[in-house]
Amino acid sequence: MRIQQLSELLDYVATCRIEMAQLYSRLHTQADSSRVKLMLEYFQQHERHTTEKLENYIDEAPKKVLDTWYKDVVFEDFIAICQKTSMPANMSEDDVLELHLNLDNRLIGLLEKTASSSATTETKGALEDLVRVEKIQQQRLVHSSIRMDDI
């Protein structure tokens, strides 16, 4: 996928987050383990919450930042990856966490790549702040997942 404007990129990332939630919902119906199901439910909620936060960010961001143009920002078809991903019914909690981190890191990497190619410091700073928030949320999710093991 070729991305030209920052607003387009952020909309795409929000759509990717929804696709991740749908993937986790699909895997939830296939999973055997109740603990894995619980984890997948948590990940679904996390992705929906992250999407909502991102959409709020888009609504509140300065128009001149959202209107920033880019050339040569190309990203894999993330939605197709989510739609094609499958796991066996006996998937483990570690398998699910590994899948999530793989997908999450791809989206964070896209934001980092875009930040590094931003022409203005305002746009670069906004994207770097977004990356920082995404990484903090990722750390919290991992910690919460690890705490699930203690239950």
PyMOL commands that set and color helices and strands:
alter all, ss='L'
color gray80, all
select helices_A, chain A and resi 6-30+34-60+63-66+78-84+93-116+121-150
alter helices_A, ss='H'
color red, helices_A
select strands_A, chain A and resi 2-5+69-74
alter strands_A, ss='S'
color yellow, strands_A
deselect
rebuild
show_as cartoon
